[in-house]
Amino acid sequence: MFTEAIRPWTWIGPIAGWLLLGFHGSSGAWLAVMILVLLVSVLAAVHHAEVVAHRVGEPYGTLVLAVAVTIIEVSLIVALIIVSDGKALALARDTVFAAVMIILTGIVGLCLLVGGVRHHEQAFVRHGVNAALGVLAALAVLTLILPNYTTSAFGPVYSPSQLVMVAIVSLVLYAVFVLIQTVSHRDYFLPQGAAALDEEVHAALPSARTAIASAVLLLVALGAVVLLAKALAPSIERMVVSAGAPKAVVGVLIALVVLLPEGVAAVRAARANRLQTSLNLALGSALASIALTIPAVAIVALLNGWALILGIDGKSTVLLALSLFVASLSLSTGRTTVLQGSVLLVIFAIYLFTTIVP
């Protein structure tokens, strides 16, 4: 699967994406070219992430794509909030909520369905997955639900001291999780049995030089994905508004594009009977999305004296609670079939439908 030579399309596509950012157009053909280059950049990011992940091994490899995408995503959100002069203070909430729902029900559900169809039943180490779900539930409730019920500030917001506390707690929880994942309980996140053997014989390790080149190109590709998504956002927003759909749909579409590299990588791993890798990548991405986004945006809001809108509405609260509950049940036994994937995908479909038809 991996070769020492860097495949031309994996660097031509992302560089073309960066070059396109220097030009402006609004025709249908121009948008089609941007979307095509965007998709190529997504596939390039997946390829380079797999090269780096294969070199460093599990569970470090799954952190590469998750953290890289999240850091760039955070930078994009912070930049948009600053440019809007505080008028897009709900952007972080909308993006984080969309990312959690897409990952928890869409990506995980698709991984379980694809893996179940191809391999009938798949196994993973439930200790690591349960640990990730526990941290994810705590972070989701503290950042997206609790602000609706605090009384120090009016509305779905935290007071400055509360925001500082939640930002610190988010970073601490994520740091402890990464420590558990990579050091003290690393075996909880490693493939077991046949899947582990498949992982070992998957391919020869790429050289350090190739891995470094892929790491650099991964950042280039991810940057192209996020910035192209940002450039396409106005056109997407116009189409959404002209169709009479809520503006929240724009956030979902952008989140879907940004999460494409992680989603494709996770589904490919599940199809190759490496469900442990899929779940490490998906749940790790959801954790990083909350734990890194909220503190970064909180700093910007506090420095500018803005009230950061974090609390989600009642409908979103019900869907988030249902998703966490069903995901916890579905992944509690260490074995999955198409049934668990189907249930999660149904919830994902309801989430998308109620976003368009609230």
Stockholm file with secondary structure:
# STOCKHOLM 1.0

chainA/1-358         MFTEAIRPWTWIGPIAGWLLLGFHGSSGAWLAVMILVLLVSVLAAVHHAEVVAHRVGEPYGTLVLAVAVTIIEVSLIVALIIVSDGKALALARDTVFAAVMIILTGIVGLCLLVGGVRHHEQAFVRHGVNAALGVLAALAVLTLILPNYTTSAFGPVYSPSQLVMVAIVSLVLYAVFVLIQTVSHRDYFLPQGAAALDEEVHAALPSARTAIASAVLLLVALGAVVLLAKALAPSIERMVVSAGAPKAVVGVLIALVVLLPEGVAAVRAARANRLQTSLNLALGSALASIALTIPAVAIVALLNGWALILGIDGKSTVLLALSLFVASLSLSTGRTTVLQGSVLLVIFAIYLFTTIVP
#=GR chainA/1-358 SS CCCSSCCTHHHHHHHHHHHHTTSCCCSHHHHHHHHHHHHHHHHHHHHHHHHHHHHHCTTHHHHHHHHHHHHHHHHHHHHHHHHTTTTTTTHHHHHHHHHHHIIIIIIHHHHHHHHHHHHSCEECCHHHHHHHHHHHHHHHIIIIIGGGTCCSSSSSBCCHHHHHHHHHHHHHHHHHHHHIIIIITGGGGSCCHHHHHHHHTSCCCCCHHHHHHHHHHHHHHHHHHHHHHHHHHHHHHHHHHHTTCCTHHHHHHHHHHHTHHHHHHHHHHHHTTCHHHHHHHHHHHHHHHHHHHHHHHHHHHHHHTCCCBCCCCHHHHHHHHHHHHHHHHHTSSSEECHHHHHHHHHHHHHHHHHHHCC
#=GC SS_cons         CCCSSCCTHHHHHHHHHHHHTTSCCCSHHHHHHHHHHHHHHHHHHHHHHHHHHHHHCTTHHHHHHHHHHHHHHHHHHHHHHHHTTTTTTTHHHHHHHHHHHIIIIIIHHHHHHHHHHHHSCEECCHHHHHHHHHHHHHHHIIIIIGGGTCCSSSSSBCCHHHHHHHHHHHHHHHHHHHHIIIIITGGGGSCCHHHHHHHHTSCCCCCHHHHHHHHHHHHHHHHHHHHHHHHHHHHHHHHHHHTTCCTHHHHHHHHHHHTHHHHHHHHHHHHTTCHHHHHHHHHHHHHHHHHHHHHHHHHHHHHHTCCCBCCCCHHHHHHHHHHHHHHHHHTSSSEECHHHHHHHHHHHHHHHHHHHCC
//
